[in-house]
């Protein structure tokens, strides 16, 4: 067989391309092994449990809810002990009068009820703020999840294209060697294959970016490995615009919070008006006298509010 320089150079070029092209395929073999799948429902539950924004909002709601029973409770009673006309030696046991008293303040009727209503509405507003954060976070999780799914799918399709083009290249080389194909077909396949390999790192970077978004929402290291997202279920959207509008009006947390804010301000105004009415304080006392008979005492007092 006569030595052909063109054929020899072409053979070496093809071998080099196949060798270089085979490296990414081997390197990507581990990446293409399917890890544990990642489900959207489980991801949403985990995000709601781990996200710092949700945890902070939930703690604020719990704190506001615990202030409701405190608002409707009476102030703490006051226990007092008084020593009158004690000797200069400060011997309190020889004081002329020892008075032990217990007093309690009773707000004007209606004040505690209004305080409870204000605290209750404030707690409900905090709850709606939590629901709004949860809804927004779920929307962000879904967007990040579907972005991650699309990048995984794009990489999978890209690998399939590489495999098909490799087969086409092998066929083109075989035809060229047997004289049934042209060198142009081989070179075109080589260029297309090289282009696909150059595009692959871009897709992988997009996948890593989408994965980092999911991990950020989970409050984890952005490089934490995630499973392959499950294929989303096909769901038909057949709701009318009017139905969506009614759902938004009745279920949107921001609108509920706005209604509660109006009620809260009305309660605050009513409570402020009720502050003009006096409160009543009742006290009971026990007198222990050094040179006289012991006895009891009682006292009723009211405050005098000024405008």
C-alpha positions as a Markdown table, in Angstrom:
| # | Residue | x | y | z |
|---|---|---|---|---|
| 1 | Unk | 0.0 | 0.0 | 0.0 |
| 2 | Unk | 1.4 | 3.4 | -1.1 |
| 3 | Unk | 2.0 | 5.9 | 1.7 |
| 4 | Unk | -0.4 | 8.8 | 1.5 |
| 5 | Unk | 0.6 | 11.9 | 3.5 |
| 6 | Unk | -2.9 | 13.4 | 3.5 |
| 7 | Unk | -4.4 | 10.1 | 4.7 |
| 8 | Unk | -1.8 | 9.7 | 7.3 |
| 9 | Unk | -2.3 | 13.3 | 8.7 |
| 10 | Unk | -6.0 | 12.8 | 8.6 |
| 11 | Unk | -5.8 | 9.6 | 10.5 |
| 12 | Unk | -3.6 | 11.2 | 13.2 |
| 13 | Unk | -6.0 | 14.1 | 13.5 |
| 14 | Unk | -9.0 | 11.8 | 13.8 |
| 15 | Unk | -7.2 | 9.7 | 16.4 |
| 16 | Unk | -6.3 | 12.9 | 18.4 |
| 17 | Unk | -9.9 | 14.2 | 18.3 |
| 18 | Unk | -11.2 | 10.9 | 19.5 |
| 19 | Unk | -8.7 | 10.7 | 22.2 |
| 20 | Unk | -9.4 | 14.2 | 23.4 |
| 21 | Unk | -13.1 | 13.7 | 23.0 |
| 22 | Unk | -12.9 | 10.5 | 25.0 |
| 23 | Unk | -11.5 | 12.3 | 28.0 |
| 24 | Unk | -14.6 | 14.4 | 28.8 |
| 25 | Unk | -16.7 | 11.3 | 28.3 |
| 26 | Unk | -14.7 | 9.4 | 30.8 |
| 27 | Unk | -14.5 | 12.4 | 33.2 |
| 28 | Unk | -18.3 | 12.8 | 32.9 |
| 29 | Unk | -19.0 | 9.2 | 33.5 |
| 30 | Unk | -19.2 | 9.7 | 37.3 |
| 31 | Unk | -21.3 | 12.8 | 36.9 |
| 32 | Unk | -23.8 | 11.0 | 34.7 |
| 33 | Unk | -24.4 | 8.4 | 37.4 |
| 34 | Unk | -27.9 | 9.3 | 38.6 |
| 35 | Unk | -27.8 | 10.1 | 42.4 |
| 36 | Unk | -30.8 | 10.1 | 44.7 |
| 37 | Unk | -33.7 | 11.9 | 43.2 |
| 38 | Unk | -34.8 | 15.3 | 44.5 |
| 39 | Unk | -38.6 | 15.8 | 45.0 |
| 40 | Unk | -40.3 | 19.2 | 45.1 |
| 41 | Unk | -42.7 | 18.4 | 48.0 |
| 42 | Unk | -39.9 | 17.2 | 50.3 |
| 43 | Unk | -37.7 | 20.1 | 49.2 |
| 44 | Unk | -40.5 | 22.6 | 50.2 |
| 45 | Unk | -40.9 | 21.0 | 53.6 |
| 46 | Unk | -37.2 | 21.1 | 54.2 |
| 47 | Unk | -36.9 | 24.7 | 53.2 |
| 48 | Unk | -39.8 | 25.8 | 55.4 |
| 49 | Unk | -38.1 | 24.0 | 58.3 |
| 50 | Unk | -34.6 | 25.3 | 57.7 |
| 51 | Unk | -34.9 | 28.8 | 56.2 |
| 52 | Unk | -33.7 | 31.5 | 58.6 |
| 53 | Unk | -36.3 | 34.0 | 57.4 |
| 54 | Unk | -39.1 | 31.6 | 58.1 |
| 55 | Unk | -37.7 | 30.7 | 61.5 |
| 56 | Unk | -37.4 | 34.3 | 62.5 |
| 57 | Unk | -41.0 | 35.1 | 61.3 |
| 58 | Unk | -42.3 | 32.0 | 63.2 |
| 59 | Unk | -40.6 | 33.1 | 66.4 |
| 60 | Unk | -42.1 | 36.5 | 66.1 |
| 61 | Unk | -45.6 | 35.0 | 65.6 |
| 62 | Unk | -45.1 | 32.7 | 68.7 |
| 63 | Unk | -44.0 | 35.7 | 70.8 |
| 64 | Unk | -47.0 | 37.8 | 69.7 |
| 65 | Unk | -49.4 | 34.9 | 70.4 |
| 66 | Unk | -48.0 | 34.6 | 74.0 |
| 67 | Unk | -48.6 | 38.3 | 74.6 |
| 68 | Unk | -52.4 | 37.8 | 74.1 |
| 69 | Unk | -53.1 | 36.2 | 77.5 |
| 70 | Unk | -50.8 | 38.7 | 79.2 |
| 71 | Unk | -52.8 | 41.6 | 77.7 |
| 72 | Unk | -56.1 | 40.4 | 79.3 |
| 73 | Unk | -54.6 | 39.7 | 82.7 |
| 74 | Unk | -54.7 | 42.1 | 85.7 |
| 75 | Unk | -51.5 | 43.7 | 86.8 |
| 76 | Unk | -49.5 | 42.0 | 89.5 |
| 77 | Unk | -50.8 | 42.6 | 93.1 |
| 78 | Unk | -48.6 | 44.6 | 95.4 |
| 79 | Unk | -47.6 | 43.3 | 98.8 |
| 80 | Unk | -46.2 | 46.0 | 101.2 |
| 81 | Unk | -44.9 | 46.2 | 104.8 |
| 82 | Unk | -44.6 | 49.5 | 106.6 |
| 83 | Unk | -43.0 | 50.3 | 110.0 |
| 84 | Unk | -44.1 | 53.5 | 111.6 |
| 85 | Unk | -42.4 | 55.4 | 114.5 |
| 86 | Unk | -39.6 | 52.9 | 115.0 |
| 87 | Unk | -36.9 | 53.7 | 117.7 |
| 88 | Unk | -33.6 | 55.3 | 116.7 |
| 89 | Unk | -32.0 | 51.9 | 117.2 |
| 90 | Unk | -33.9 | 50.7 | 114.1 |
| 91 | Unk | -35.4 | 47.8 | 116.2 |
| 92 | Unk | -38.4 | 47.2 | 113.9 |
| 93 | Unk | -39.9 | 44.9 | 116.4 |
| 94 | Unk | -40.5 | 47.8 | 118.7 |
| 95 | Unk | -42.1 | 50.1 | 116.0 |
| 96 | Unk | -45.3 | 51.7 | 117.1 |
| 97 | Unk | -47.2 | 50.5 | 114.0 |
| 98 | Unk | -46.4 | 47.6 | 111.6 |
| 99 | Unk | -48.7 | 47.7 | 108.6 |
| 100 | Unk | -48.9 | 44.7 | 106.2 |
| 101 | Unk | -50.9 | 45.6 | 103.0 |
| 102 | Unk | -52.0 | 43.9 | 99.9 |
| 103 | Unk | -53.3 | 46.0 | 97.0 |
| 104 | Unk | -54.7 | 45.3 | 93.5 |
| 105 | Unk | -55.4 | 47.6 | 90.6 |
| 106 | Unk | -58.6 | 47.0 | 88.6 |
| 107 | Unk | -58.8 | 48.8 | 85.2 |
| 108 | Unk | -62.0 | 50.4 | 84.1 |
| 109 | Unk | -64.4 | 47.9 | 82.6 |
| 110 | Unk | -63.6 | 47.3 | 78.9 |
| 111 | Unk | -59.9 | 48.2 | 79.0 |
| 112 | Unk | -58.7 | 44.7 | 79.3 |
| 113 | Unk | -61.0 | 43.5 | 76.6 |
| 114 | Unk | -59.7 | 46.1 | 74.2 |
| 115 | Unk | -56.1 | 45.3 | 75.1 |
| 116 | Unk | -56.8 | 41.6 | 74.4 |
| 117 | Unk | -58.3 | 42.5 | 71.0 |
| 118 | Unk | -55.4 | 44.7 | 70.1 |
| 119 | Unk | -52.9 | 42.0 | 71.1 |
| 120 | Unk | -54.9 | 39.3 | 69.3 |
| 121 | Unk | -55.1 | 41.2 | 66.0 |
| 122 | Unk | -51.4 | 42.1 | 66.3 |
| 123 | Unk | -50.7 | 38.3 | 66.6 |
| 124 | Unk | -52.9 | 37.5 | 63.6 |
| 125 | Unk | -51.0 | 40.2 | 61.6 |
| 126 | Unk | -47.7 | 38.6 | 62.5 |
| 127 | Unk | -49.1 | 35.2 | 61.4 |
| 128 | Unk | -50.2 | 36.6 | 58.1 |
| 129 | Unk | -46.7 | 38.0 | 57.6 |
| 130 | Unk | -45.4 | 34.5 | 58.3 |
| 131 | Unk | -47.8 | 33.1 | 55.7 |
| 132 | Unk | -46.7 | 35.7 | 53.1 |
| 133 | Unk | -43.0 | 34.8 | 53.7 |
| 134 | Unk | -43.8 | 31.1 | 53.4 |
| 135 | Unk | -45.7 | 31.7 | 50.1 |
| 136 | Unk | -43.0 | 33.8 | 48.6 |
| 137 | Unk | -40.3 | 31.3 | 49.7 |
| 138 | Unk | -42.3 | 28.4 | 48.2 |
| 139 | Unk | -42.5 | 30.3 | 44.9 |
| 140 | Unk | -38.7 | 30.9 | 45.0 |
| 141 | Unk | -38.1 | 27.2 | 45.8 |
| 142 | Unk | -40.3 | 26.1 | 42.9 |
| 143 | Unk | -38.5 | 28.5 | 40.5 |
| 144 | Unk | -35.1 | 27.3 | 41.7 |
| 145 | Unk | -36.2 | 23.7 | 41.5 |
| 146 | Unk | -37.5 | 24.0 | 37.9 |
| 147 | Unk | -34.3 | 25.8 | 36.9 |
| 148 | Unk | -32.3 | 23.0 | 38.3 |
| 149 | Unk | -34.5 | 20.5 | 36.5 |
| 150 | Unk | -34.0 | 22.3 | 33.2 |
| 151 | Unk | -30.3 | 22.4 | 33.6 |
| 152 | Unk | -30.1 | 18.7 | 34.4 |
| 153 | Unk | -32.3 | 17.9 | 31.5 |
| 154 | Unk | -30.2 | 20.1 | 29.2 |
| 155 | Unk | -27.1 | 18.4 | 30.3 |
| 156 | Unk | -28.7 | 15.0 | 29.7 |
| 157 | Unk | -29.8 | 15.9 | 26.2 |
| 158 | Unk | -26.4 | 17.4 | 25.5 |
| 159 | Unk | -24.7 | 14.1 | 26.4 |
| 160 | Unk | -27.1 | 12.3 | 24.1 |
| 161 | Unk | -26.2 | 14.6 | 21.3 |
| 162 | Unk | -22.5 | 14.0 | 22.0 |
| 163 | Unk | -23.1 | 10.2 | 21.9 |
| 164 | Unk | -25.0 | 10.5 | 18.6 |
| 165 | Unk | -22.4 | 12.7 | 17.1 |
| 166 | Unk | -19.7 | 10.3 | 18.2 |
| 167 | Unk | -21.5 | 7.5 | 16.3 |
| 168 | Unk | -21.9 | 9.7 | 13.3 |
| 169 | Unk | -18.1 | 10.5 | 13.4 |
| 170 | Unk | -17.3 | 6.8 | 13.6 |
| 171 | Unk | -19.5 | 6.1 | 10.6 |
| 172 | Unk | -18.0 | 9.0 | 8.7 |
| 173 | Unk | -14.5 | 7.8 | 9.5 |
| 174 | Unk | -15.4 | 4.3 | 8.5 |
| 175 | Unk | -16.9 | 5.5 | 5.2 |
| 176 | Unk | -13.8 | 7.7 | 4.5 |
| 177 | Unk | -11.5 | 4.8 | 5.1 |
| 178 | Unk | -13.4 | 2.6 | 2.6 |
| 179 | Unk | -13.6 | 5.4 | 0.1 |
| 180 | Unk | -17.4 | 5.8 | 0.4 |
| 181 | Unk | -17.3 | 9.1 | 2.3 |
| 182 | Unk | -15.6 | 12.4 | 2.0 |
| 183 | Unk | -13.1 | 14.1 | 4.3 |
| 184 | Unk | -15.5 | 17.1 | 4.6 |
| 185 | Unk | -18.0 | 14.9 | 6.5 |
| 186 | Unk | -15.4 | 13.8 | 8.9 |
| 187 | Unk | -14.2 | 17.4 | 9.5 |
| 188 | Unk | -17.7 | 18.6 | 10.0 |
| 189 | Unk | -18.4 | 15.9 | 12.6 |
| 190 | Unk | -15.2 | 16.8 | 14.4 |
| 191 | Unk | -16.1 | 20.5 | 14.5 |
| 192 | Unk | -19.6 | 19.8 | 15.8 |
| 193 | Unk | -18.3 | 17.4 | 18.4 |
| 194 | Unk | -15.7 | 20.0 | 19.6 |
| 195 | Unk | -18.5 | 22.6 | 19.8 |
| 196 | Unk | -20.6 | 20.4 | 21.9 |
| 197 | Unk | -17.7 | 19.8 | 24.3 |
| 198 | Unk | -17.1 | 23.5 | 24.5 |
| 199 | Unk | -20.8 | 24.1 | 25.4 |
| 200 | Unk | -20.8 | 21.5 | 28.1 |
| 201 | Unk | -19.0 | 23.5 | 30.8 |
| 202 | Unk | -21.5 | 26.3 | 30.3 |
| 203 | Unk | -24.4 | 24.0 | 31.0 |
| 204 | Unk | -22.6 | 22.6 | 34.0 |
| 205 | Unk | -22.0 | 26.1 | 35.3 |
| 206 | Unk | -25.8 | 26.8 | 34.9 |
| 207 | Unk | -26.5 | 23.7 | 36.8 |
| 208 | Unk | -24.2 | 24.6 | 39.7 |
| 209 | Unk | -25.8 | 28.1 | 39.8 |
| 210 | Unk | -29.3 | 26.6 | 40.1 |
| 211 | Unk | -28.0 | 24.2 | 42.7 |
| 212 | Unk | -26.5 | 27.0 | 44.7 |
| 213 | Unk | -29.8 | 28.9 | 44.7 |
| 214 | Unk | -31.6 | 25.8 | 46.2 |
| 215 | Unk | -28.9 | 25.4 | 48.8 |
| 216 | Unk | -29.0 | 29.0 | 49.7 |
| 217 | Unk | -32.7 | 28.7 | 50.4 |
| 218 | Unk | -31.9 | 25.7 | 52.5 |
| 219 | Unk | -29.3 | 27.7 | 54.5 |
| 220 | Unk | -26.6 | 25.3 | 53.4 |
| 221 | Unk | -23.3 | 25.4 | 51.6 |
| 222 | Unk | -23.9 | 26.4 | 48.0 |
| 223 | Unk | -21.7 | 23.5 | 46.8 |
| 224 | Unk | -23.7 | 20.9 | 48.8 |
| 225 | Unk | -24.5 | 18.1 | 46.3 |
| 226 | Unk | -28.2 | 17.6 | 45.4 |
| 227 | Unk | -30.0 | 14.8 | 43.8 |
| 228 | Unk | -31.4 | 14.8 | 40.3 |
| 229 | Unk | -34.8 | 16.6 | 40.3 |
| 230 | Unk | -37.8 | 14.4 | 39.5 |
| 231 | Unk | -39.7 | 15.0 | 36.3 |
| 232 | Unk | -42.6 | 17.5 | 37.1 |
| 233 | Unk | -46.1 | 16.2 | 36.8 |
| 234 | Unk | -48.2 | 17.6 | 34.0 |
| 235 | Unk | -51.0 | 19.6 | 35.5 |
| 236 | Unk | -53.7 | 21.3 | 33.5 |
| 237 | Unk | -54.4 | 24.9 | 34.5 |
| 238 | Unk | -58.1 | 25.5 | 33.8 |
| 239 | Unk | -59.1 | 28.2 | 36.3 |
| 240 | Unk | -60.9 | 31.3 | 35.1 |
| 241 | Unk | -59.6 | 34.8 | 35.8 |
| 242 | Unk | -62.6 | 35.6 | 38.0 |
| 243 | Unk | -61.9 | 32.5 | 40.1 |
| 244 | Unk | -58.3 | 33.5 | 40.5 |
| 245 | Unk | -59.3 | 37.0 | 41.6 |
| 246 | Unk | -61.7 | 35.7 | 44.2 |
| 247 | Unk | -59.0 | 33.3 | 45.5 |
| 248 | Unk | -56.5 | 36.2 | 45.8 |
| 249 | Unk | -59.0 | 38.4 | 47.6 |
| 250 | Unk | -59.9 | 35.8 | 50.2 |
| 251 | Unk | -56.6 | 34.0 | 50.6 |
| 252 | Unk | -53.8 | 36.5 | 50.0 |
| 253 | Unk | -52.0 | 37.0 | 53.3 |
| 254 | Unk | -51.1 | 40.7 | 52.5 |
| 255 | Unk | -54.8 | 41.5 | 52.1 |
| 256 | Unk | -55.7 | 39.7 | 55.3 |
| 257 | Unk | -52.9 | 41.6 | 57.1 |
| 258 | Unk | -54.3 | 44.9 | 55.7 |
| 259 | Unk | -57.8 | 44.1 | 57.1 |
| 260 | Unk | -56.3 | 43.2 | 60.4 |
| 261 | Unk | -54.3 | 46.4 | 60.5 |
| 262 | Unk | -57.5 | 48.4 | 60.0 |
| 263 | Unk | -59.2 | 46.5 | 62.9 |
| 264 | Unk | -56.0 | 46.9 | 65.0 |
| 265 | Unk | -56.0 | 50.7 | 64.5 |
| 266 | Unk | -59.7 | 50.9 | 65.4 |
| 267 | Unk | -59.0 | 48.9 | 68.6 |
| 268 | Unk | -56.0 | 51.2 | 69.5 |
| 269 | Unk | -58.2 | 54.3 | 69.1 |
| 270 | Unk | -61.0 | 52.8 | 71.2 |
| 271 | Unk | -58.4 | 51.9 | 73.9 |
| 272 | Unk | -57.0 | 55.4 | 73.8 |
| 273 | Unk | -60.5 | 56.8 | 74.3 |
| 274 | Unk | -61.1 | 54.4 | 77.2 |
| 275 | Unk | -57.9 | 55.6 | 79.0 |
| 276 | Unk | -59.8 | 58.8 | 80.0 |
| 277 | Unk | -61.8 | 56.6 | 82.4 |
| 278 | Unk | -60.3 | 56.1 | 85.9 |
| 279 | Unk | -58.9 | 52.8 | 87.3 |
| 280 | Unk | -59.7 | 51.5 | 90.7 |
| 281 | Unk | -57.2 | 50.3 | 93.3 |
| 282 | Unk | -58.3 | 48.3 | 96.3 |
| 283 | Unk | -56.0 | 47.7 | 99.3 |
| 284 | Unk | -56.4 | 45.6 | 102.5 |
| 285 | Unk | -54.1 | 46.2 | 105.5 |
| 286 | Unk | -53.3 | 44.5 | 108.8 |
| 287 | Unk | -52.2 | 46.8 | 111.6 |
| 288 | Unk | -49.9 | 45.5 | 114.4 |
| 289 | Unk | -49.6 | 48.2 | 117.1 |
| 290 | Unk | -47.0 | 48.1 | 119.9 |
| 291 | Unk | -49.0 | 49.9 | 122.5 |
| 292 | Unk | -52.5 | 49.5 | 121.2 |
| 293 | Unk | -54.9 | 46.8 | 119.9 |
| 294 | Unk | -54.2 | 45.3 | 116.5 |
| 295 | Unk | -56.7 | 45.9 | 113.7 |
| 296 | Unk | -57.5 | 45.9 | 110.0 |
| 297 | Unk | -57.8 | 48.6 | 107.4 |
| 298 | Unk | -59.0 | 49.0 | 103.8 |
| 299 | Unk | -58.5 | 51.6 | 101.1 |
| 300 | Unk | -60.1 | 52.3 | 97.8 |
| 301 | Unk | -58.5 | 54.8 | 95.4 |
| 302 | Unk | -59.0 | 55.9 | 91.8 |
| 303 | Unk | -56.6 | 57.7 | 89.5 |
| 304 | Unk | -57.6 | 61.0 | 87.9 |
| 305 | Unk | -56.7 | 61.0 | 84.2 |
| 306 | Unk | -55.8 | 64.4 | 82.7 |
| 307 | Unk | -56.2 | 65.2 | 79.0 |
